[in-house]
Amino acid sequence: MKSAIVQQRYAGDRAKMLIDSVNMIEEAAEQGAELVVLQELHQTEYFCISEDPKYFAYAADFDKDVAFWAEVARRAKVVLVTSLFEMRAPGLYHNTAVVFEKDGTVAGKYRKMHIPDDPGFYEKFYFTPGDLGFTPINTSVGRLGVLVCWDQWYPEAARLMALNGADLLIYPTAIGWFDADSEAEKKRQLDAWITIQRSHAVANGLPVISVNRVGKELDPTGHIDGIRFWGNSFVCGPQGEILAQLDDHSDHVETVDIDLSRMHEVRNIWPFFRDRRIDAYEGLTERYLFNP
C-alpha cells in the first residue's frame, strides 16, 4: 500500500489551509498514494493554545466540513484521514477523525479518547472524551486503527486497536515544544515521542503512521509565547523500523510504501500475542494499585 503523510504549518487563515491541504492531497494522489493522512485539526490554527469560547464556532460547520472532505477524497480517489472539530450538540464537542473512502463515502470516525490539559494544550476546555471506543475503521486499503495525538502515549489504546484487528495505527498529531526549553529538553521530548510510537509498532507487530504540524503558533492571550510544532512526521514498520521521517520545519508531502503482509511475518517470529498473560492483567482497569 502506498500511503502519504501531509505535514503543514498554519497558513494564517482557514481558506488558505484548505487550499494548501487540497493541493497536497492531489500531489499525493498523483504520486500514487492510496491512503493520505492529514495532521490534527488541520483546517485551522491549533486554537487549544488558549481557552476562548469564540473557537467553538469552528465546530458549527462540521457537517459542511464532512461534505467538503468527502468530495476531496472522491476527486483524488484516495482513502483520506482527516481531523475535524465536531459539534455533536450545543455544549458538546469532540476532536474527531473522520475517514473517507475513495468514492467519498464516510468509512467511519474516531473521537479522541485521551484529552490533555497542559499549558498551551488546553483541550479539556473544548473536547469531550470520545465514546466510540478503540475500533478500527474498515476501508479498501485495510482496517485503520485511527487514534489522535495524546492517545499516542497510551499503550492500552494501541493494544486495543490491535486486538480489534487493526492493520496499522494512525496518529494525526499536534505536538511541539516551547522555544525557552533547553536544547537537551527538546531532544528528550522528541526522542520520547518517536520512541513511544515505535514501541507501539513493535509491541503489536503493526506499521505506524504519525503526522504532526510544523511552524510556530502564538498564544493570542500572551500568557505563553506560543508553541513551535516540531514536525518529524514519520512512518515505521512492524518492527519499529523507520520507513520515512520528515524534518522539523517544512511543509511536505511524502509517499511511503507499506507492506501490510509483514504483520504476519513479524507476529510469527515475535509471538507477543501468543504469550500474553490475559489471566493476570485485571489490574490494568484500576486507576492505581500500590497502597503503601
TAFENPE-V416963 format. One record per residue. N is the residue number from 1. SS is DSSP state (alpha for helix, beta for strand, coil for the rest). BURIAL is I if it has 16 or more other ideal C-beta (glycine too) atoms within 10 Angstrom, else O. Layout:
BEGIN
n:ss:burial
N:SS:BURIAL
N:SS:BURIAL
END
This chain:
BEGIN
n:ss:burial
1:coil:I
2:beta:I
3:beta:I
4:beta:I
5:beta:I
6:beta:I
7:beta:I
8:coil:I
9:beta:I
10:coil:I
11:coil:I
12:coil:O
13:coil:O
14:alpha:O
15:alpha:O
16:alpha:O
17:alpha:I
18:alpha:I
19:alpha:O
20:alpha:I
21:alpha:I
22:alpha:I
23:alpha:O
24:alpha:I
25:alpha:I
26:alpha:I
27:alpha:I
28:alpha:I
29:alpha:I
30:alpha:O
31:coil:O
32:coil:O
33:coil:I
34:coil:I
35:beta:I
36:beta:I
37:beta:I
38:coil:I
39:coil:I
40:coil:I
41:coil:I
42:coil:I
43:coil:I
44:coil:O
45:coil:I
46:coil:I
47:alpha:I
48:alpha:I
49:alpha:I
50:coil:I
51:coil:O
52:coil:O
53:alpha:O
54:alpha:O
55:alpha:I
56:alpha:I
57:alpha:O
58:alpha:I
59:alpha:I
60:coil:O
61:coil:I
62:alpha:I
63:alpha:O
64:alpha:O
65:alpha:I
66:alpha:I
67:alpha:O
68:alpha:I
69:alpha:I
70:alpha:I
71:alpha:O
72:alpha:I
73:alpha:I
74:alpha:I
75:alpha:O
76:alpha:I
77:coil:O
78:coil:I
79:beta:I
80:beta:I
81:beta:I
82:coil:I
83:coil:I
84:beta:I
85:beta:I
86:beta:I
87:beta:I
88:beta:O
89:beta:O
90:coil:O
91:coil:O
92:beta:O
93:beta:I
94:beta:I
95:beta:I
96:beta:I
97:beta:I
98:beta:I
99:beta:I
100:beta:I
101:coil:I
102:coil:I
103:coil:O
104:coil:I
105:coil:O
106:beta:O
107:beta:I
108:beta:I
109:beta:I
110:beta:I
111:beta:I
112:coil:I
113:coil:I
114:coil:I
115:coil:I
116:coil:I
117:beta:O
118:beta:O
119:coil:O
120:coil:I
121:beta:I
122:beta:I
123:alpha:I
124:alpha:O
125:alpha:I
126:coil:I
127:coil:I
128:coil:I
129:coil:O
130:coil:I
131:coil:O
132:coil:O
133:coil:O
134:coil:I
135:coil:I
136:coil:I
137:beta:I
138:beta:O
139:beta:I
140:coil:O
141:coil:I
142:beta:I
143:beta:I
144:beta:I
145:beta:I
146:beta:I
147:beta:I
148:beta:I
149:alpha:I
150:alpha:I
151:alpha:I
152:alpha:I
153:alpha:I
154:coil:I
155:alpha:O
156:alpha:O
157:alpha:I
158:alpha:I
159:alpha:I
160:alpha:I
161:alpha:I
162:alpha:I
163:alpha:O
164:coil:O
165:coil:O
166:coil:I
167:coil:I
168:beta:I
169:beta:I
170:beta:I
171:beta:I
172:beta:I
173:coil:I
174:coil:I
175:coil:I
176:beta:I
177:beta:I
178:coil:O
179:coil:O
180:coil:O
181:coil:O
182:coil:O
183:alpha:O
184:alpha:O
185:alpha:O
186:alpha:I
187:alpha:O
188:alpha:O
189:alpha:I
190:alpha:I
191:alpha:O
192:alpha:O
193:alpha:I
194:alpha:I
195:alpha:O
196:alpha:O
197:alpha:I
198:alpha:I
199:alpha:O
200:alpha:I
201:alpha:I
202:alpha:I
203:alpha:I
204:alpha:I
205:coil:I
206:coil:I
207:beta:I
208:beta:I
209:beta:I
210:beta:I
211:beta:I
212:coil:I
213:coil:I
214:beta:I
215:beta:I
216:beta:O
217:beta:I
218:beta:O
219:coil:O
220:coil:O
221:coil:O
222:coil:O
223:coil:O
224:coil:O
225:coil:O
226:beta:I
227:beta:I
228:beta:I
229:beta:I
230:beta:I
231:coil:I
232:coil:I
233:coil:I
234:beta:I
235:beta:I
236:beta:I
237:coil:I
238:coil:I
239:coil:O
240:coil:I
241:coil:O
242:beta:O
243:beta:I
244:beta:I
245:beta:I
246:coil:I
247:coil:O
248:coil:I
249:coil:I
250:coil:O
251:coil:I
252:beta:O
253:beta:I
254:beta:I
255:beta:I
256:beta:I
257:beta:O
258:coil:I
259:coil:O
260:coil:O
261:coil:O
262:alpha:I
263:alpha:I
264:alpha:O
265:alpha:O
266:alpha:I
267:alpha:I
268:alpha:O
269:alpha:O
270:coil:O
271:coil:O
272:coil:O
273:coil:O
274:coil:O
275:coil:O
276:coil:O
277:coil:O
278:alpha:O
279:alpha:O
280:alpha:O
281:coil:O
282:alpha:O
283:alpha:O
284:alpha:O
285:alpha:O
286:coil:O
287:coil:O
288:coil:O
289:coil:O
290:coil:O
291:coil:O
292:coil:O
END
